[in-house]
């Protein structure tokens, strides 16, 4: 993997984290989901998004380290 791949994965993750939750929460609000459930799901969604962002950070760091050698 290289720099463009890492950037592409980062962009997809950010879209997932921000736009995905907007769509998911809008649908959940149409149901009888409790506010506590929505808060818990949002926490999990955003923590998962941070974990997903860790992968391209590792890819980019590896790519930069490999170029430096």
C-alpha positions as CSV (number, residue, x, y, z in Angstrom):
1,X,0.0,0.0,0.0
2,X,1.1,3.5,-0.6
3,X,0.3,7.1,0.2
4,X,-2.8,7.4,-2.2
5,X,-4.2,4.2,-0.7
6,X,-3.8,5.5,2.8
7,X,-5.4,8.8,1.9
8,X,-8.3,7.1,0.2
9,X,-9.0,4.8,3.1
10,X,-8.8,7.8,5.5
11,X,-11.4,9.7,3.3
12,X,-13.7,6.7,3.2
13,X,-13.4,6.3,7.0
14,X,-14.3,10.0,7.6
15,X,-17.3,9.7,5.3
16,X,-18.4,6.6,7.2
17,X,-17.9,8.2,10.6
18,X,-19.7,11.5,9.8
19,X,-22.2,10.9,7.0
20,X,-22.9,7.3,8.0
21,X,-24.0,8.2,11.5
22,X,-26.2,11.1,10.2
23,X,-28.1,8.6,8.1
24,X,-28.2,5.9,10.8
25,X,-29.4,8.2,13.5
26,X,-32.1,9.7,11.3
27,X,-33.5,6.3,10.7
28,X,-33.2,5.3,14.3
29,X,-35.1,8.5,15.3
30,X,-38.0,7.3,13.2
31,X,-38.3,4.2,15.4
32,X,-39.1,4.0,19.1
33,X,-35.4,3.8,20.1
34,X,-34.7,5.3,23.5
35,X,-32.3,8.3,23.8
36,X,-30.0,6.1,25.9
37,X,-29.8,3.5,23.1
38,X,-29.0,6.3,20.6
39,X,-26.3,7.7,22.8
40,X,-24.7,4.2,23.2
41,X,-24.9,3.5,19.5
42,X,-23.3,6.9,18.7
43,X,-20.5,6.2,21.1
44,X,-19.8,2.8,19.5
45,X,-20.1,4.3,16.0
46,X,-17.5,7.0,16.7
47,X,-15.1,4.7,18.6
48,X,-15.3,2.3,15.7
49,X,-14.6,5.2,13.4
50,X,-11.5,6.1,15.3
51,X,-10.3,2.5,15.2
52,X,-10.9,2.5,11.4
53,X,-8.8,5.6,11.1
54,X,-5.9,3.9,12.9
55,X,-5.4,1.5,10.0
56,X,-4.6,4.1,7.3
57,X,-2.4,6.0,9.8
58,X,-0.4,2.8,10.1
59,X,-0.4,2.4,6.3
60,X,0.9,5.9,5.8
61,X,3.5,5.6,8.6
62,X,4.7,2.4,7.0
63,X,4.8,3.9,3.6
64,X,6.8,6.9,4.8
65,X,9.2,4.6,6.7
66,X,9.7,2.4,3.7
67,X,10.5,5.5,1.5
68,X,13.0,6.7,4.0
69,X,15.1,3.5,3.8
